[in-house]
């Protein structure tokens, strides 16, 4: 149950379009994943709990005070601000309000140092995957060693996101490369695969529908399998670290290569979110005092 003090705001604009109605109008015109839809609805509920229940109640002063008061961490507050801005901008562009959200206060996200696995750690992970006979589920006969070696090699070589690897099909492999359209960006992504990755793909169990992994592992099963595998073998992080680890490895070979590898248009994105700077060597400190 969301509980935020109302700070004296009242629902004085009853004729205004409600925020839930605004959200539904937005979702009718924009594609959004189920998780993002629920996140937007949660933000709308927080605003309503604070007394901002209609479009006409969206004002910089009210929403800025809400962002100060909402009792969440810095990263969550940044996400709430972003989602509020998205809905408010939509309302402004649609003519539901004449107040521009440009004065909404900016909230920088809290950023922790990026962590990624070293090449040596990925090699150990590959060895652990090849030896892990644990069933991937109680409902199917296949084991982790049947799928994880290929997943690790493909993800590390290509830098593809979790969802893109999960959706891969055998038809996506051509001339020693994986060629897919990234689900998040809609951009074509073509990456060279190592001989080891191509050999691991050939060892995958026979697929009934042309997919490499998804036929045996729906998304939830794949997430649970990865979490259990990493915990069992003592690896920090999540399967998403394979993308970071591949990016860090290529950047160590050639400066600037990670931006191309990740498919980014802005070089700073790799530095901020994907490159483990500790693997590049850090500047030495001052001379010892004694």
N, C-alpha and C positions, 0 to 999 in steps of 0.2 A: 504494500500500500504506500503510495507516494504521499508524503506529508511535508508541505512547504508553507511557512507563514505567509498570509495574504498581503501583508504590508498595506492594508487599507484600500486595495484596488477593488472595484466593484464591477459587476457586469452591467454597465450603463448603456451599452449599445446592443440591445436585444435584437434589433433588425439586421445586425451585421452577420455576414456569413460566418459560421462557426469554424474553428480550426479543424475539427474532424471532417467537415464538409470540404474545406480547402484541401486537406490531405487527400481525400478521395478523388477530388478533381485533378490534383497533381498526378496521382497514381494512374488515372485513366489515360494520361497523355505521356507518361514516362515509364520505361521498363525499370523494374526494381526487383532485386532478389527477395525471397521471403524474410531473410534476416534483416535486410535494410528496411523493408516495410514495417517490421515490428519495431525497429529502432526509431523510425519516424513517428510511429504511433505512441511510443513511450515518451518521446520528446513533447508531443502534443499534450499528453496527459500531464506532464510536468508543468507545462505552461498554463493549462486549465487550472491545476491545483494552486497556482500562484495568482489566479484571477485574470489571466490573459486568455480569454476563451473565444474571442471573435477577431476577425481580420481588422476591424476598425480599432481594436485595442492594441494593435501592434504599433508601438512607438519606440523610438530609441531610448527614452528615459525608462519606460516600463520594462522593456526587455533587458536593458543593461542592468537594471536593479535585480531582475530575476537571475541573470547570469552571475551576479555577485553572490546572491543568496543561496542558489541551489547547492545542497550539501553533497558534492561529489568531488572526485579527484580532478587534477588538472587536465588529464587526457580526455576523460569523460566530458568535462565541461567544454573542452575544445570541440568535441563531436556534437554536443548539444547546440553549441553556437553555430556550427556549420549547417546542421540540419534546420535550425530555425531560420537562418539566412536563406537557405534554399527555398523553403516554403514561402517566406516573406517576399523574396524576389519574384517567385512565380505569381504571387498575388498582385504584385506591383505591375508586372508585365501584362497580366490579364485584365488590368483595370479594376481589380477588386478593392484596391486602396491607392491613394495618391501619395503615400508616404514612402520615400525611397529608403531601403534598408542600409544605405551606404554608411550611416553613422553608427551602426552596430559595432560595439567595441570588439577589438580583436583579442583573441585568447590563444597565445602560442601553445602548442602541445608540449608536454614534458617529453624530452627525448633522452633515452638512455643510450650509452655507448653500444654500437652495433656489435653483436657477437655472431661468429660463423665458425664452422668446423674447419680445421686445417686439412690439408691434403692427406696427411698421415691419419687423422681421425676418420676421414671418409673411407680410407683404405681399410681401417680396422672395422668400420661399420659394414663394409662390403663382405669382409671375411665372416663377421658375425651373422650376417643375413644368409650367406651360403650354407652355414652350418646349423641354422635355426630350423628345426623340424616341427615347430609348434603349428597346429592347425590354424588357419586364418579365421575359422569360425566353427562352431559346433554343428552347423548345417551343411557344410561342404567338406570334401575330403582333401582339399589342397592345403599345402603348408606354406609358411612364410618364405622358405627357401625357393619355392616355385615362382614367386613373383618379385620379392624385394630386391634381389640382385639387379634385375633389369630396370626396376623403378629407380634405384639409386644411381645407376650408371647413366640412364637417359636424363634424369633430372639434373644431375651434376654437369653432364656434357652440354645440355641445351639451355639450362637456365629457365625452363618452363615452370610456370606456377603449378601448384598442386592440382587444381581443377583441370588444367590443360593436359597434364600427364595422365590423370585418371581417364580422360575422354579419348586418349590417343587410339588410333586405329592402325592396323597394319598397312592400310592404303596411304597413311601419312608418311611412310618411309620410302624415299626415292633417292637413288644415286648416293646412298650412304648418308643421307640427310633426313631430318625430321622436318616436315613442312605442314604447319597448321596455322589457323587463324586464332590468335589469342582471344580468349573469351572476355577478358577484362577490357581490352583496348580495341578489339576488332581489327587489329593490324596483322598482316601476314608475318609469320615468324619461321625462318628457315635456319636451321643450325646443323652443323656437321656433327656426326656421332662417331665415337671411337670404335675401333674394331671390337673392343671388349663389349661395348654396349650393343652393337649389332649381333654379336654372338649370343649375348644374354637374351636378346629378343627372340632369337631362333629357338631357345630352350624353353620359352614360355609354354604353358599348357595350351592345347588346341582350343581356340575360341569358337563358339557357335554363331557369333554375330559380327565378327571382324574387329571387335574392340580388344585391346591388349589386356586391360586390367578390370574395366568396369563390369564386364559380364560376370566376373566372379566376386567382385568387391564393389557394391554400391558405395556411395560417398561415406555414409556413416560407418560402415564396416571397415573401409579403408582408413578412416581417421582413428578408429579404435585400435586397429591392428598396428598402426604406426606408433601410437602412444604406448601400447603395451610392449612393443619391440624395443623402443628407446629406453623405457624404464627398466626392462629386464636386463639390458646390456650396459646400463649406466651412462647413456649418452644424454648430455644436456640439450635442451632446445626441442624443436619440433621438426617435422618433415620439411617445413618451409625454409629451414636453414640450408637445404641443399642448393636452393637458388642463390642465397647469399654466399655460400661457400664456393660455388662455381664462379660467381662474379669476382670474389676476392682473389681466387686463383688466377683468373685471366688478367686482372689488373696488376697483379704482382709481376706478370710476364711483360706487360706493356701498358704504360700509363694511358688512360683514356679508353682502354679496350672494354671495360665493364659497361660503359654507357651503351655501346653497340650490342654487346652480349645480352643486356637486359631489355633492349628495345626502347630505351628512353630517348626523348628528344632533348632533355635538359641534363647536362653533366652533373649538376649538384645533387640530383636524386639518388644517384649511386653512392655518393659520398655520405649522404645523410642517412640512408636507410639500408644499404646493402654491404658496404665494405667494412670489414673488420680491421680497423686501423692498427690493432695490436699485432697483427701478423706482418705489417710492413716495417716494423722496427720503430721505436719512438725516439725523439730527440734526447740526447743525453742531458742529465741535469748538471747543475753547477759543480765545480770542484769540491771535493770533500773538505770540510773545515778542519779536520784533524786526520 
